[in-house]
């Protein structure tokens, strides 16, 4: 893929990482990306650095999965949840399957997006307007979180997201090869590289 070669060649010619050549051998590529990765500071990552991390994720051997706790008893959803819109401050009342998400998971999603923003030089924001009766453009549209990624070239990538999406994205941007599941297990991130590209608007060709 062009971005793999381009990213390494760019770093090599800049002299920052001291590379003299890029071989086609798979082991050499893995070693080369490991050296690049070691020099990355996980603050204000550029899209170019994210492409390097994606290349590493796709090339390196994924870690073994670690099973999480299996003894949690499912809790009944709250019968009612009050959603307070952070944009307009108005209240929307839910009495369906969204109550559990609003009461138990929404605050964690906001925290994860704040954390994700620490690692990128571009802006990543959580759009909750579909949950608000006053801000949403259509009352018929299913409530969902939107992740907005504003690239430095003025383009914007928007995706409907889940809690799982935020978990894998936060873990990836921290430089790990796995993510922590809701029951404290560990699962490889490699299978989600394409989803990570989609969420960040990273090039794949």
PyMOL commands that set and color helices and strands:
alter all, ss='L'
color gray80, all
select helices_A, chain A and resi 2-14+26-39+47-59+98-118+129-131+163-173+190-200
alter helices_A, ss='H'
color red, helices_A
select strands_A, chain A and resi 81-84+91-94+123-127+145-150+156-161+178-180+186-188
alter strands_A, ss='S'
color yellow, strands_A
deselect
rebuild
show_as cartoon
